[in-house]
Amino acid sequence: MRVPAFWTEPDFDDHESVSVIRDRASGLTAIIAIHSTDCGPAAGGTRFWHYPDPAHAMRDALRLSRGMSYKNAMAELPMGGGKAVVLADKKGTKTPAMLAAFGDAVEALGGRYVTAEDVGMTVADMVAVAKRTCHVSGLPASDGAAAGGDPGPFTAMGIYHGIKAAVAHKLGKTSVKGVHVAVQGAGSVGGGVARLLHRDGARLTVADVDRNRAKTLAKELDADLVAPDAIMNVACEVFSPNALGAILDDEGIARLDCAIVAGGANNQLARPEHGALLAERGILYAPDYVINAGGIISVTLEHLARQDGKHCDINQVRKRLAQIPDRLLAIWKESEASATPPDVVADRMAQKLIGR
């Protein structure tokens, strides 16, 4: 028997299933990775991205789906972990036929995977996918008091809570007023985090690969603006990565001049050993899948409410988001007591919760 290539990937972690979807009629190529359904149906968004090497797409799907297992378990949600990746061409071509084919692929899994927005996918895209499957969330809310739609603002709110907890734990400050935060990413999540911190009087430096977006945000918040490749060099108290992952490698960590790393990007650590490297430098790390759980909390509660024919009360989402600091604090205390990096402590907690 020929062993599938993904079985030898270092990020393959006894995934329950990995589906490669190819729809010739629409041009869709996608991967749906289900890591664990121990706690419930696998939940995780769909990423639409151009990968020069398809192997990178597989690696992303494997890492992100495992992260969703840990994220959902640590957030005490009745969901397992999964992730989908749609391989975009260089032009980012996305058609109704492709979205329909993707919806059919999700439907074919029979409810084992529930999808939602992620990088490159919008609320409108999810509405299109929902025409072919009911196993989708992140749909528009029809009631202003209900959760739904873009989960980005909820992710940002959870990160904001987490940053405040990190500042209190590491710096002994009860407020972020005057605290210098370097925010990488000015999109829905990064921009949301920056606005919430600005409201509390934090000093901000921002950067984004979209220069105009970063410039607009900097002007709005009276923040300093730096080039994308300079944000990790900024001398600050908190570095908040809210773009793509794997930036905390040997080189990236060596560039940091901060006391805390706390942001929403998934899979921030390039490899497991980089959590220890942060700890050796005395930098407090907020495990990404714990601090950035706000979005999945929102879409999961929305999905569960829809199943019952109800609207998801936004106050219930906010209540769950406010619990993120307590989870981080428990991780940091155990980390200090056991001299174990926070990412390892979090992984062990999550693995226990999913029966591994």
C-alpha positions as CSV (number, residue, x, y, z in Angstrom):
1,M,0.0,0.0,0.0
2,R,1.3,3.4,-0.9
3,V,1.4,5.6,2.2
4,P,-0.3,9.1,1.6
5,A,2.2,11.9,1.7
6,F,0.4,13.7,4.5
7,W,1.0,10.7,6.9
8,T,4.7,11.6,7.0
9,E,4.1,15.3,7.6
10,P,5.4,16.3,11.0
11,D,2.1,18.0,11.7
12,F,0.0,14.9,11.0
13,D,-1.3,14.1,14.5
14,D,-3.5,11.0,14.2
15,H,-6.1,13.1,12.3
16,E,-9.3,11.2,11.9
17,S,-9.7,12.1,8.3
18,V,-8.1,14.3,5.6
19,S,-10.1,14.9,2.5
20,V,-8.7,16.3,-0.7
21,I,-11.5,17.7,-2.9
22,R,-11.1,18.3,-6.6
23,D,-14.1,19.5,-8.6
24,R,-13.0,19.8,-12.2
25,A,-16.2,21.6,-13.4
26,S,-15.7,24.5,-11.0
27,G,-11.9,24.4,-10.6
28,L,-12.2,23.9,-6.9
29,T,-9.2,22.3,-5.1
30,A,-9.6,22.1,-1.3
31,I,-8.5,20.1,1.7
32,I,-10.8,19.4,4.7
33,A,-8.8,18.1,7.7
34,I,-10.7,16.7,10.7
35,H,-8.3,16.3,13.7
36,S,-10.7,15.1,16.4
37,T,-14.4,14.7,17.0
38,D,-14.0,13.5,20.6
39,C,-15.8,16.6,22.0
40,G,-18.3,16.9,19.1
41,P,-18.5,17.7,15.4
42,A,-15.2,19.2,14.1
43,A,-15.5,23.0,13.9
44,G,-13.2,25.4,12.2
45,G,-13.2,28.0,9.4
46,T,-12.3,27.8,5.8
47,R,-9.1,29.5,4.6
48,F,-8.9,30.8,1.0
49,W,-5.3,31.3,0.1
50,H,-2.8,31.0,-2.7
51,Y,-0.1,28.4,-1.9
52,P,2.8,28.3,-4.4
53,D,3.5,24.8,-3.1
54,P,0.4,22.5,-2.4
55,A,2.4,20.8,0.4
56,H,2.1,24.1,2.3
57,A,-1.6,24.0,2.0
58,M,-1.6,20.4,3.5
59,R,0.6,21.6,6.3
60,D,-1.7,24.5,7.0
61,A,-4.8,22.3,7.1
62,L,-3.1,19.8,9.4
63,R,-1.8,22.4,11.8
64,L,-4.9,24.5,11.8
65,S,-7.3,21.6,12.4
66,R,-5.2,20.4,15.4
67,G,-5.2,23.9,16.7
68,M,-9.0,24.0,16.5
69,S,-9.3,20.8,18.5
70,Y,-7.3,22.4,21.3
71,K,-9.0,25.7,20.9
72,N,-12.5,24.3,21.2
73,A,-11.6,22.0,24.0
74,M,-10.0,24.8,26.1
75,A,-13.0,27.1,25.4
76,E,-15.2,24.3,26.8
77,L,-17.2,24.1,23.5
78,P,-19.0,20.9,22.5
79,M,-17.1,20.7,19.3
80,G,-14.1,18.9,17.9
81,G,-11.4,20.4,15.6
82,G,-11.3,20.7,11.9
83,K,-10.2,23.1,9.2
84,A,-10.6,23.6,5.5
85,V,-8.2,25.2,3.0
86,V,-9.3,26.2,-0.5
87,L,-6.3,26.5,-2.8
88,A,-6.6,29.8,-4.7
89,D,-4.8,30.6,-7.9
90,K,-2.5,33.6,-8.2
91,K,-5.4,35.9,-9.1
92,G,-7.5,34.7,-6.1
93,T,-10.3,33.5,-8.4
94,K,-13.4,32.7,-6.4
95,T,-16.6,31.8,-8.2
96,P,-20.2,30.9,-7.2
97,A,-19.6,27.4,-8.7
98,M,-16.5,26.9,-6.5
99,L,-18.4,27.9,-3.4
100,A,-21.2,25.6,-4.3
101,A,-18.8,22.7,-4.9
102,F,-17.2,23.4,-1.5
103,G,-20.6,23.4,0.1
104,D,-21.3,20.0,-1.4
105,A,-18.0,18.7,-0.1
106,V,-18.9,19.9,3.5
107,E,-22.4,18.3,3.1
108,A,-20.9,15.0,2.0
109,L,-19.2,14.7,5.4
110,G,-22.6,14.4,7.0
111,G,-22.2,16.9,9.8
112,R,-18.7,15.7,10.9
113,Y,-17.4,19.1,10.0
114,V,-18.9,22.6,10.5
115,T,-17.3,25.5,8.6
116,A,-17.2,29.2,8.9
117,E,-15.2,32.3,7.8
118,D,-11.4,32.5,7.9
119,V,-8.7,34.3,6.0
120,G,-10.0,35.1,2.5
121,M,-13.6,34.0,3.1
122,T,-16.4,36.4,3.8
123,V,-19.8,36.4,5.3
124,A,-21.2,36.5,1.8
125,D,-19.2,33.5,0.9
126,M,-20.6,31.6,3.9
127,V,-24.1,32.5,2.8
128,A,-23.3,31.0,-0.6
129,V,-21.9,27.8,1.0
130,A,-25.0,27.6,3.2
131,K,-27.2,27.2,0.1
132,R,-25.6,23.7,-0.3
133,T,-25.2,22.6,3.4
134,C,-26.6,23.4,6.8
135,H,-23.2,22.7,8.4
136,V,-22.0,26.3,8.3
137,S,-21.9,29.2,10.7
138,G,-20.8,32.8,10.7
139,L,-24.0,33.7,8.9
140,P,-25.6,37.2,9.2
141,A,-27.7,37.8,12.3
142,S,-31.3,38.9,11.7
143,D,-31.6,40.4,15.2
144,G,-29.3,43.1,16.5
145,A,-29.1,41.4,19.9
146,A,-28.0,38.1,18.3
147,A,-24.5,36.9,17.5
148,G,-23.7,36.1,13.9
149,G,-21.8,37.3,10.8
150,D,-18.1,38.1,10.8
151,P,-16.5,36.5,13.9
152,G,-13.5,38.8,13.7
153,P,-14.8,41.4,16.2
154,F,-15.4,38.7,18.7
155,T,-11.9,37.3,18.2
156,A,-10.5,40.8,18.7
157,M,-12.5,41.2,22.0
158,G,-11.1,38.0,23.4
159,I,-7.6,39.0,22.5
160,Y,-8.1,42.4,24.1
161,H,-9.2,40.7,27.3
162,G,-6.1,38.4,27.1
163,I,-3.7,41.3,26.6
164,K,-5.0,43.0,29.6
165,A,-4.6,39.8,31.6
166,A,-1.0,39.5,30.3
167,V,-0.2,43.1,31.2
168,A,-1.5,42.5,34.7
169,H,0.3,39.2,35.2
170,K,3.7,40.1,33.7
171,L,3.9,43.9,34.3
172,G,1.7,44.2,37.4
173,K,-0.4,46.9,35.7
174,T,-4.1,47.1,36.3
175,S,-4.6,49.0,33.0
176,V,-3.2,49.2,29.5
177,K,-3.2,53.0,29.7
178,G,0.2,54.1,28.4
179,V,1.3,50.5,27.6
180,H,3.1,50.3,24.2
181,V,1.6,47.6,22.0
182,A,2.9,46.8,18.6
183,V,0.0,45.4,16.5
184,Q,0.9,43.3,13.5
185,G,-2.2,43.2,11.1
186,A,-4.8,45.9,10.6
187,G,-7.7,43.8,9.4
188,S,-10.8,42.7,11.2
189,V,-9.0,41.2,14.1
190,G,-5.8,43.3,14.4
191,G,-7.8,46.5,13.7
192,G,-10.3,45.5,16.3
193,V,-7.7,44.8,18.9
194,A,-6.0,48.2,18.2
195,R,-9.3,50.1,18.5
196,L,-10.1,48.5,21.9
197,L,-6.6,49.1,23.2
198,H,-6.8,52.7,22.0
199,R,-10.0,53.2,23.8
200,D,-8.2,52.3,27.0
201,G,-5.3,54.7,26.4
202,A,-2.6,52.3,25.1
203,R,0.2,53.6,22.9
204,L,0.1,51.8,19.6
205,T,2.4,51.0,16.7
206,V,0.7,49.3,13.7
207,A,1.7,47.5,10.5
208,D,0.0,45.6,7.8
209,V,1.0,44.2,4.4
210,D,-1.8,46.4,3.0
211,R,0.0,49.7,3.5
212,N,-3.2,51.8,2.9
213,R,-5.1,49.8,5.4
214,A,-2.4,50.3,8.0
215,K,-2.0,54.0,7.2
216,T,-5.8,54.5,7.6
217,L,-5.8,52.7,11.0
218,A,-2.7,54.6,12.2
219,K,-4.4,57.9,11.4
220,E,-7.6,56.9,13.0
221,L,-5.9,55.9,16.3
222,D,-3.0,58.4,16.3
223,A,-0.7,55.4,16.2
224,D,2.8,55.1,14.9
225,L,3.1,53.4,11.5
226,V,6.0,51.1,10.5
227,A,6.7,48.8,7.6
228,P,5.5,45.2,7.8
229,D,9.0,43.9,8.1
230,A,9.9,46.3,10.9
231,I,7.0,45.6,13.3
232,M,8.8,42.7,15.1
233,N,11.7,45.0,15.9
234,V,9.7,47.6,17.7
235,A,10.7,48.2,21.3
236,C,7.4,47.8,23.1
237,E,5.8,46.0,26.1
238,V,3.4,43.8,24.1
239,F,3.8,42.4,20.6
240,S,0.5,41.4,19.2
241,P,0.6,39.2,16.0
242,N,-2.7,39.2,14.2
243,A,-1.7,38.2,10.7
244,L,-0.5,34.8,9.4
245,G,1.3,32.2,11.6
246,A,4.7,30.6,12.0
247,I,6.4,34.0,12.5
248,L,7.9,33.0,15.9
249,D,10.9,31.1,14.6
250,D,14.6,31.5,15.5
251,E,15.0,34.7,13.6
252,G,11.7,36.2,14.6
253,I,12.1,35.6,18.3
254,A,15.7,37.1,18.2
255,R,14.2,40.3,16.7
256,L,11.6,40.8,19.5
257,D,12.1,43.6,22.0
258,C,9.0,43.1,24.2
259,A,7.9,41.5,27.5
260,I,4.7,39.8,26.1
261,V,3.5,38.1,23.0
262,A,-0.3,38.0,22.8
263,G,-2.2,38.1,19.5
264,G,-4.7,36.4,17.3
265,A,-2.6,34.7,14.6
266,N,-3.0,30.9,14.5
267,N,0.1,28.7,14.9
268,Q,2.4,31.6,15.8
269,L,5.2,29.2,16.9
270,A,7.0,27.9,13.8
271,R,7.9,24.7,15.7
272,P,7.3,23.4,19.2
273,E,10.7,24.3,20.5
274,H,10.1,28.0,19.9
275,G,7.8,28.2,22.9
276,A,10.8,27.3,25.1
277,L,12.9,29.9,23.3
278,L,10.4,32.6,24.2
279,A,10.5,31.4,27.8
280,E,14.3,31.5,27.9
281,R,14.2,35.1,26.8
282,G,11.7,35.9,29.6
283,I,8.9,36.8,27.2
284,L,5.4,35.8,28.4
285,Y,3.5,34.0,25.7
286,A,-0.3,33.7,25.5
287,P,-1.0,30.4,23.6
288,D,-2.7,31.5,20.4
289,Y,-5.6,29.0,20.5
290,V,-6.5,30.1,24.0
291,I,-6.4,33.9,23.5
292,N,-8.0,33.9,20.0
293,A,-11.0,31.7,20.8
294,G,-13.5,34.5,20.6
295,G,-14.4,33.9,17.0
296,I,-15.1,30.2,17.4
297,I,-17.0,30.9,20.6
298,S,-19.3,33.2,18.6
299,V,-19.8,30.9,15.6
300,T,-20.3,27.8,17.7
301,L,-22.9,29.4,20.0
302,E,-24.6,30.7,16.8
303,H,-24.6,27.3,15.2
304,L,-26.0,25.6,18.3
305,A,-28.7,28.2,18.6
306,R,-29.7,27.8,14.9
307,Q,-30.0,24.1,15.4
308,D,-32.5,24.8,18.1
309,G,-34.3,27.3,15.9
310,K,-33.2,30.2,18.1
311,H,-31.0,33.3,17.9
312,C,-27.7,33.3,19.8
313,D,-27.8,35.9,22.6
314,I,-24.8,38.2,22.1
315,N,-24.5,38.6,25.9
316,Q,-23.8,34.9,26.2
317,V,-20.9,35.3,23.7
318,R,-19.5,38.2,25.7
319,K,-19.8,36.2,28.9
320,R,-17.7,33.4,27.4
321,L,-15.1,35.9,26.0
322,A,-14.7,37.2,29.5
323,Q,-13.5,33.8,30.7
324,I,-10.4,33.8,28.4
325,P,-8.2,35.7,31.0
326,D,-8.9,33.0,33.6
327,R,-7.8,30.2,31.3
328,L,-4.6,32.1,30.4
329,L,-3.9,32.8,34.1
330,A,-4.2,29.1,34.9
331,I,-1.8,28.3,32.2
332,W,0.8,30.9,33.3
333,K,0.6,29.8,36.9
334,E,1.1,26.2,36.0
335,S,3.9,27.2,33.7
336,E,5.7,29.1,36.5
337,A,5.1,26.3,39.0
338,S,6.4,23.6,36.8
339,A,9.1,25.5,34.9
340,T,7.3,24.5,31.7
341,P,6.7,26.8,28.7
342,P,3.1,28.0,28.5
343,D,2.5,26.5,25.1
344,V,3.4,23.0,26.5
345,V,1.2,23.5,29.5
346,A,-1.7,24.5,27.3
347,D,-1.1,21.6,24.9
348,R,-1.2,19.1,27.7
349,M,-4.4,20.5,29.1
350,A,-6.0,20.4,25.7
351,Q,-4.8,16.9,24.9
352,K,-6.3,15.6,28.2
353,L,-9.6,17.2,27.3
354,I,-9.8,15.5,23.9
355,G,-8.8,12.1,25.3
356,R,-5.2,12.1,24.0
